[in-house]
Amino acid sequence: MRSLPAHLSRLSPLGFAALCLMASVAQAQSSTEASLPDVTVNAPKEREARASIGGFGQEPAWQAPLQAKRFSSEALKDAQVKVLADITKLDASISDAYNAAGYWDVMAVRGFTLDSAYNLRREGLPINNETSIPLDNKAGVEVLKGTSGIQAGTSSPGGLINYLVKRPTGTLRTAELSVDQHGDVLTAVDLSERFGATQAHGLRINAANERLNTAIDNTKGNRQLLALATDWRVQQGTLLEFEIEYSRRSQPSVPGFSMLGSTLPLASSIDLNRNLNKQSWAAPVVLQGTTGSLRLTQELGGGWKAVGSYGEQRLRSDDSAAFPYGCSNGDGYLADRYCADGSFDLYDYRSLGEVRVTRALDVNVSGEVRTAGIRHELTTGLTRSLSRVDVPTSNYDYVGAGSVYSDVDNPATNLAPTSAQNDKQSRNTELYLRDSLRLSEAWRAWLGLRHTQLSRTQSLSDGSQPAARSRQSFTTPWVAVGYEWAPRQQVYASWGEGVEVLPARFSGPYTTYTNNGEILPAAKSRQWEVGVKGQLAQTDWSVNWFHVVRPEAASITHDDDSKTYQRDGDSRHQGLEAQLATRIGAWGLNASAMVLDAERRHSANSAVNGKAPANVPDYSVKLGNSYRVAALPGLSLLGDVVHEGPRTADVANGVRIPAWTRLDAGLSLAQRLGANAVTWRLGITNLLDTKAWRESPNQFDHIYLIPLAGRTVTASAIWSF
């Protein structure tokens, strides 16, 4: 394990203000510890159709007027989820959006790619996801689908993902060992204890070390995690919580394959274990970060509660790769694909010492009031956040040609960095109000309003262009109504807005922008959603329709070959979603499906109007099954079916990626061994070793093809002692 970075000893001004605020609230309470009453805790289902990130507390899933899910740590382990991107198998509305081995995870919800700088939360506070975030110390992952204007000041309209941190419980001692046939080996411990005569103090420690490897060439690496969470029940009604984690991951990345000229190659015709990043001089991608939070919860009496939270994240990364991009040969230059003979241009890309810092403070008060016979469950608060990205001038130098069919070793350039990168900073101040109204026994309504003041700055790392600045204010409303037409059966309708930001574009050696360096104003997306959902015994179900309109931006080319980066029409995504979670006797089923109709509209480039976005499946179906074997108590047989429909690979919709289906299988066996317990797991992903293109992301105007990972067998054991 590496020691924690020295910057942990330094506290930012915002962090200091948060500490002072929380300390003053705690000091106002009596310093005498009080005996705490016994509390009955109902454990959540492993895949639960509700999530705190929805913003309306812990309403039952059938009652919430939105679509949100929580996947517990047990559900993630049973489903063989190792990194965030693996949760795409758990819900039909979530898909890949450039998920390559050795790099950070990018996903899409309802066809919209989530912004790694704005759409991720940790304990409800904003973080940057352009790193490797470990799941070993996470109690679960929450997913909110749809426009999130009442939960976040800025975000893309797909939804939000929230990490939940493991907190202290009673006495807990577990050790984990996991191995697969490629040589990936994970060891981890999870330790929790409470202290004191009244058990007022809690401590939880998670540590992990993993030797990384996959079936793909040149992907050996390693990662480490050390995490601590503690709490102090100052007195009855006062809880102070602190947690921090440090992680580091080093592993070579795996670039995607691509079109070969005008041909979409069969996945079975290429050695999918060939790493196009395999060069003698290629360096691994190194992602390390320190993230922590401090939270004070104070019961105010009369059902009212105040919560103050401060979070800070500091990331450092070295992004390196022998990067394939485009094709130059006798037929001319192709920027969006490889050559027909399988060759491609190879670049030495190095961006070392990237720094990303995110700080956030949230203070809110919630409680219940009654007016004119109507019960209001209110939450009002203030969020203040800062996001800073410092990316140094990088190397992006042509080194020669590569091939998808054979290894070609090129000499490194060893040139000084010359490619200027974009440095960004944003400050958000957000005031919000949420109200859940009980109008009658059958009718409910929900109202939300968030006012955001946004300040942004963007500049080039080499100082060659003046900094671009922007200040804006906007208000995002959200409203919903629900009718309980039968016990625990509700029909609902909602409408809401969200806001997302786009960076400035700077002129370079190959492109001149008429609005060089100008930041486009943030713009609003809008969503309608209508659904019906319910809960019957051990069954949760829902069916809903959504309609989202999102403003777009594009580079418009003029007659003199100059370009203007501007708002350019919109995208319309609408579709049907269905979810079912049930248990019948020994059988358990988690099923979801989505049918999506997405198109680009009102663009100045008529060639893209009416076209579907690239890398968005037309439909998807995800099934998770379990069976408890009565003959051997503790044994469960597990199976997953993941099916994604065809998708377009290019913006012109001239190339379609075929649909694919993947089968996963596994078993889980819980046993008592004397005074201890052990849970054995055996999992096989891609049981039939299916060869297919899993996704076709367009990155930097280039079509990449990411294949399904081959069959992988993983065995693990978790000892409780």
Order of alpha helices (4+ residues) and beta strands (2+ residues): alpha-beta-beta-alpha-beta-beta-beta-beta-beta-beta-beta-beta-beta-beta-beta-beta-beta-beta-beta-beta-beta-beta-beta-beta-beta-beta-beta-beta-beta-beta-beta-beta-beta-beta-beta-beta-beta-beta-beta-beta-beta-beta
